Amino acid sequence: MPLSDESSALLPELRRHRLFERLGDADLAALLALAEASRPGREQVLFRQGDPCTGFFVVLDGIVRLYKCAADGREHVVEVIRKGQTFAEAAVFAGTPFPVYAEPLEASHLLFFPKAPFLHYLEERPHCLFGMIASLSVRMHQLVMKLESLTLRDAAGRLAGYLAGMEGSGGDGRLDIPRRTLAAQLGLTPETLSRTLSTLQAHGLISVDGRDFVVTDREALSALSRGESQLG
């Protein structure tokens, strides 16, 4: 769905997305003119692993999970993309097929940037390209940190790190994704996730009620997330 009157209203929104934060207003407006609005429903597959890459997406509202499927059918959540983030841009720059599946966890509002006109625009304006490369480098560093977390921390440390990041300013938080999705993102089974939540609660670090949680010992939770302590 092409954008029309809402384009000017979307400019401030686009600037908040990491990929575009280094660009000027004129470049943002020109890029926005290339975009198409998309409002996929819950669990509507946006693309599949191995499909030719046709462009990338910006999340204006909603949540999208990126996942891979193993030969035995098991799914591994690579990343959960929320408002203020982009996805599939690396495949656009690399000229590779989509490396994952993409599926909204709820009805979402997205912008789609078609590959060919987007790359043509950047070819004519290399200063935009350099700004985006810098932003992609930051994201790559974050993914490396996530991999380190998954490989070096135990289940309690991984979950503590996630909850510490989700924590609100008042110490309250809400899991905005299903527990099975969170378990896959952290490299855990749903059963292990449930046991670990119970363990954190039993040790007085959090209080859990469904998807809602309250951090009751912020210092201990942070230390656990950094690998500076372990639960006995």
C-alpha positions as CSV (number, residue, x, y, z in Angstrom):
1,M,0.0,0.0,0.0
2,P,1.7,3.3,-1.1
3,L,2.1,6.1,1.3
4,S,0.5,9.4,0.7
5,D,-0.8,12.0,3.1
6,E,0.7,10.2,6.1
7,S,4.3,10.6,4.8
8,S,5.0,13.8,6.5
9,A,3.7,12.5,9.8
10,L,5.9,9.5,9.6
11,L,9.2,11.5,9.2
12,P,9.7,12.0,13.0
13,E,8.8,8.3,13.5
14,L,11.4,7.2,10.9
15,R,14.1,9.3,12.4
16,R,13.7,7.3,15.7
17,H,14.7,4.1,13.9
18,R,18.4,3.2,14.3
19,L,19.1,2.7,10.6
20,F,18.0,6.2,9.7
21,E,19.1,8.2,12.7
22,R,22.1,9.7,11.0
23,L,20.3,10.9,7.9
24,G,19.0,14.4,7.2
25,D,15.4,15.4,6.7
26,A,15.7,15.6,2.9
27,D,17.1,12.1,2.6
28,L,14.5,10.7,5.0
29,A,11.7,12.2,3.0
30,A,13.1,10.9,-0.3
31,L,13.5,7.4,1.2
32,L,10.1,7.5,2.7
33,A,8.7,8.1,-0.8
34,L,10.0,4.7,-1.7
35,A,8.2,2.9,1.1
36,E,5.0,0.9,1.2
37,A,2.7,0.6,4.2
38,S,2.0,-2.9,5.4
39,R,-0.4,-4.1,8.2
40,P,0.0,-7.8,8.5
41,G,-2.1,-9.8,11.0
42,R,-0.9,-12.1,13.8
43,E,1.1,-15.0,12.5
44,Q,1.0,-13.9,8.9
45,V,4.3,-15.0,7.4
46,L,6.1,-12.0,5.8
47,F,8.8,-14.1,4.2
48,R,10.4,-17.6,4.5
49,Q,13.9,-18.7,5.1
50,G,15.6,-19.0,1.6
51,D,13.1,-16.8,-0.2
52,P,14.7,-14.2,-2.5
53,C,15.2,-10.9,-0.6
54,T,12.8,-8.3,-2.0
55,G,13.4,-5.6,0.6
56,F,13.4,-4.8,4.3
57,F,11.0,-3.7,6.9
58,V,10.6,-1.0,9.6
59,V,8.4,-1.7,12.6
60,L,6.2,1.3,13.4
61,D,4.0,-0.7,15.8
62,G,3.8,-4.3,16.8
63,I,6.1,-7.2,17.4
64,V,7.7,-9.5,14.8
65,R,9.7,-12.7,15.5
66,L,12.5,-13.8,13.3
67,Y,13.2,-17.6,13.5
68,K,14.9,-20.5,11.8
69,C,13.5,-24.0,11.3
70,A,15.7,-27.0,11.8
71,A,15.5,-30.1,9.6
72,D,13.5,-31.8,12.4
73,G,10.9,-29.0,12.5
74,R,12.1,-27.3,15.6
75,E,12.1,-23.5,15.6
76,H,14.8,-21.3,17.0
77,V,14.0,-17.6,17.6
78,V,16.9,-15.5,16.3
79,E,15.5,-12.2,17.4
80,V,12.2,-10.4,18.4
81,I,11.8,-7.1,16.6
82,R,9.8,-4.4,18.2
83,K,8.7,-0.8,17.5
84,G,11.7,1.3,16.6
85,Q,13.6,-1.5,14.9
86,T,14.3,-2.7,11.3
87,F,14.8,-6.2,10.0
88,A,16.1,-7.9,6.8
89,E,18.2,-4.9,5.8
90,A,21.4,-7.0,6.1
91,A,20.1,-9.4,3.4
92,V,19.4,-6.3,1.2
93,F,23.0,-5.1,1.5
94,A,24.5,-8.6,1.2
95,G,22.4,-9.6,-1.8
96,T,21.5,-12.9,-0.2
97,P,18.1,-14.6,0.3
98,F,16.2,-14.1,3.5
99,P,18.1,-16.1,6.1
100,V,15.1,-16.5,8.5
101,Y,11.3,-16.7,8.7
102,A,9.5,-13.5,9.8
103,E,6.1,-13.6,11.5
104,P,4.2,-11.0,13.5
105,L,3.3,-12.0,17.0
106,E,0.4,-9.5,16.9
107,A,-1.3,-7.3,14.3
108,S,1.5,-4.9,13.3
109,H,2.1,-1.7,11.3
110,L,5.2,-1.9,9.1
111,L,6.9,0.0,6.4
112,F,8.4,-2.0,3.5
113,F,11.3,-0.6,1.5
114,P,11.7,-2.5,-1.9
115,K,15.2,-3.6,-2.5
116,A,15.9,-2.3,-6.0
117,P,14.8,1.4,-5.6
118,F,16.4,1.6,-2.2
119,L,19.8,0.4,-3.4
120,H,19.6,2.7,-6.4
121,Y,18.9,5.6,-4.1
122,L,22.0,4.8,-2.0
123,E,24.2,4.4,-5.0
124,E,23.5,8.0,-5.9
125,R,23.9,9.2,-2.3
126,P,26.9,7.4,-0.7
127,H,26.8,9.7,2.4
128,C,23.5,7.9,3.3
129,L,25.1,4.5,2.8
130,F,28.0,5.3,5.2
131,G,25.5,6.4,7.9
132,M,23.6,3.2,7.6
133,I,26.7,1.1,7.7
134,A,27.6,2.7,11.0
135,S,24.1,1.9,12.3
136,L,24.4,-1.7,11.1
137,S,27.7,-2.1,12.9
138,V,26.1,-1.2,16.2
139,R,23.4,-3.8,15.6
140,M,26.0,-6.4,14.7
141,H,27.7,-5.7,18.0
142,Q,24.5,-6.2,19.9
143,L,23.9,-9.6,18.2
144,V,27.4,-10.7,19.1
145,M,26.7,-9.8,22.7
146,K,23.5,-11.8,22.6
147,L,25.4,-14.8,21.2
148,E,27.9,-14.4,24.1
149,S,25.0,-14.4,26.5
150,L,23.5,-17.5,25.1
151,T,26.7,-19.5,25.1
152,L,28.3,-18.3,28.4
153,R,25.4,-17.9,30.8
154,D,23.2,-20.5,32.3
155,A,19.4,-20.4,32.1
156,A,19.1,-18.2,35.2
157,G,21.6,-15.7,33.9
158,R,20.0,-15.5,30.4
159,L,16.5,-15.0,31.9
160,A,17.8,-12.4,34.4
161,G,19.4,-10.4,31.6
162,Y,16.2,-10.4,29.7
163,L,14.0,-9.4,32.6
164,A,16.5,-6.7,33.6
165,G,16.2,-5.3,30.1
166,M,12.4,-5.4,30.2
167,E,12.2,-3.8,33.6
168,G,10.2,-0.6,33.7
169,S,11.3,2.5,35.6
170,G,9.1,1.6,38.5
171,G,10.4,-1.9,38.7
172,D,7.4,-3.4,37.0
173,G,7.4,-5.2,33.6
174,R,5.3,-7.3,31.3
175,L,6.4,-10.1,29.0
176,D,5.1,-8.8,25.7
177,I,5.8,-12.1,23.9
178,P,4.5,-15.7,24.6
179,R,6.6,-17.7,27.0
180,R,7.3,-20.3,24.3
181,T,8.7,-17.6,22.1
182,L,10.8,-16.2,24.9
183,A,12.1,-19.7,25.7
184,A,13.2,-20.1,22.1
185,Q,14.8,-16.7,22.0
186,L,16.9,-17.6,25.1
187,G,17.8,-21.0,23.9
188,L,15.7,-22.8,26.5
189,T,12.8,-25.3,26.5
190,P,9.5,-23.9,27.7
191,E,9.8,-26.3,30.7
192,T,13.2,-24.9,31.6
193,L,11.9,-21.3,31.3
194,S,9.0,-22.1,33.7
195,R,11.4,-23.7,36.2
196,T,13.8,-20.8,36.0
197,L,11.1,-18.2,36.5
198,S,10.0,-20.2,39.6
199,T,13.6,-20.3,40.8
200,L,14.1,-16.6,40.5
201,Q,10.9,-16.0,42.4
202,A,11.8,-18.5,45.1
203,H,15.1,-16.7,45.6
204,G,13.2,-13.4,46.0
205,L,14.5,-11.7,42.9
206,I,11.2,-11.3,41.2
207,S,7.5,-11.8,41.7
208,V,5.5,-13.3,38.8
209,D,1.8,-13.1,38.0
210,G,1.1,-14.5,34.5
211,R,3.0,-12.3,32.1
212,D,3.4,-9.5,34.7
213,F,6.5,-9.4,36.9
214,V,7.9,-7.1,39.6
215,V,11.6,-7.0,40.3
216,T,12.0,-7.4,44.1
217,D,15.8,-7.5,44.2
218,R,17.2,-5.3,41.4
219,E,20.8,-5.5,42.5
220,A,20.8,-9.3,42.7
221,L,19.0,-9.7,39.3
222,S,21.5,-7.4,37.7
223,A,24.5,-9.3,39.2
224,L,23.0,-12.6,38.0
225,S,22.5,-11.2,34.5
226,R,26.2,-10.1,34.4
227,G,27.4,-13.5,35.5
228,E,28.7,-12.0,38.8
229,S,26.7,-14.4,40.9
230,Q,24.8,-17.7,40.7
231,L,21.8,-19.1,42.4
232,G,22.5,-21.8,44.9
